[in-house]
Amino acid sequence: MGQTVSDQDFAEYLESIRRFTDEKLIPAERRVEDEEAVPEEIVDEMRRLGLFGMTIPEDYGGLGLSIEQQCLATMEFTRASCVYRARFSTTLGLSSQAILYNGTDDQKREWLLRMASGEATASFALTEPEAGSDAGALKTKAVPDGNGYVISGQKCFITNAIDADVFIVMARTDPETDDAKGISAFIVPASTPGIEVAPPDRKLGNHGSPTSQIFFDDCRVDGSTLLGGEVGQGFKNAMAGINSARMHVASTCVSQATRLIEMSLAYAMERKQFGQAIAEFQAIQHMLADSHAETLAARSMTLETARKLDAGERPLADMSSSKYFASEMVCRVADRAVQIHGGAGYMAAFDVERFYRDVRLFRIFEGTSEIHKMIIAREMIKQAEA
């Protein structure tokens, strides 16, 4: 995606996000944690700022930001709790991008404008109890029925399922296959009969970002819901937005680490032991320094990879490296932050405890660290053979 927003306009946009983060998002973090939901007035402000449409071209009502601009914007609003990003990430990420890159003209016209404005929250229904990292192993099936299909199956860990207006559903249309080749994608309105969304899961962290199981019980959909109008393209559709999604996660990790460092430094400069601030102790200084250096490295590699994507390259190893390194990095920073805070860091009265729980997810979703290491190594071997 090429850059379509001028540097001056984008700088002003970043400043508006910065103010929104400082004045609205950060002060409401504990409310979000306690109520386990993002307040609707904040979601409305997200809509007005265009956060639902960052990745969608201007022709469809979005902002049309370049990948680098998307990363920089993400780094601004994820200085606050990562839960806020989750409220619109399923719309601007895999869901809208699958329609943008592979949908029919009618499907684009019907859904992208609504997604870009935030009118329609989209949710990406891929993961199943037996299909996580091995997405091609999914069991949910879509059986032809007249002019449409009947979808039956179960999905799990689906972010924003209870808030979704539409699901991008991956289902097996070829029962003779047991891999990704027999999977198709469907655009299914959440109001379609035969869909049951279970109550939100109880989780370690990210309490304001609901995930749920979804059950499809003889859910009948029209043939026009087949994404792209072609069967067997489900895995291709699932991967359509993976470039931006992984870069967004890496960017989120960078800013979560930045916030953790800010909290740790402030605490270390105020907290006194043995007659001096603990920031004067070398052990504390080393933890702060390690955190700063690793965060800088993650930020640099993420933005460099984003620029490669904007230039038309497809640096798979670099994308995986950015997501892998940044997600592992932020967990190390969070652990050091708790250590610097000592007993206070284990208490819910301090934000560092919540961040520690929240960031652990990043090593799992959008590809586990182990999957990304496998991708990196495979790309290295491929390049060496070439």
C-alpha positions, 0 to 999 in steps of 0.5 A: 500500500503506497503512502496517500497521506501527506507528512504534515497531515499525518503528523497532525493525525498522530498528535490527535491520537497522542492527545486521545491516548493521554486524555481519554485512554490511559485515564480509563484503563482501570474502568476497562479492566473492572468493567471488562469492556471498552466504554461505548463513548470511547469506541465512538471517539475511535470511530471519529478518529478513523481508527477502524479504517486505517488499513482501508483505502480512501475509496472505501472510506478509510484513511489509506495509511501506508504500513509505516504510518499504520505502525507509527499510529499504532505505537501512539494509541498502544501506549495505553492498554492493548485492550483498546486496540483489540476493540477495532483490530479485528475490523481493520486487520484480517477481516477488512483486508480479506475482503479488500484483497479478495472480495468481489466488487459487491462485497467490497461495496457492501462491507468496507465502507461500514467497516472503515466508519466503525459502523460494522465491527468484524470478527475473524472466525478461524481458530478451532479447538483442534486448529490453531497453528495448524489452521488447515486442520479446521473441521467446520464445514460448509455444505452446498445447499441450493443456491447457498451453503449450510455451515456447521462447526465450532470456533474458539478464542474469537476476539470481539465475537459478542460485539461483531456485526459480521464474521469472516468464517473459514469452513471446509467446502471440500470434505475430501481434503484435510488441508488448507486447499479445501477451505473457503471463506464466507462473509456471515452477518452475525444476525444469521440464524444458526449462530450462537456466541457463547459468553466471554471467556475468562482469561489471564489478561486482556479483560476488556477484550472479550473472546468467545466460542462460536457455534454454527448449527445448520447456519444457512448462508446465501451463495453471495456470502462466499468471499471472492465468489470462489471455493478453496480460497479460504487460506489465501483470504485468511493470509490477506491481512497478515502483513499488516496484522503482524506489523501491528502486533510488533508495533503494539509490543514496542509501545507496551514496552515503552509504557512499562519502562516509563512506569519502571523509571518513575518508580525507581526514581521515587522509591528509596531503599538504604537511604537512596532512590533505587534508580541509583543501584546498578542492578536496577540500572541494568534492567532499565538499560536492557529494556531500553535497548531491546525496545529500541531494537524492536522499534527499529526493525519494525519500522524498517520492515514496514518500509520494505512492505511499502516499497512492494517487497514481501520480506516474510522473514523480516515480518516474522522476526519483527513480531517474534522479537517484539513479542518476546522482548515486551515479556522480558520488559514486563518481567523486569518491570515487576522486579523493579517494582518489587512487592508493589509490582505484584499488587493490582494497585499498580498498573505494571501488574496488569500490563504483565498479564496482558502482554503475555498474549503477544507470544501466542496470537498472530502466530506463536513464537515457535511458528515464527522461528520456523518461518524465519528459518525456512525463508533463510534456507530458501534464500540460501538455496536460491 
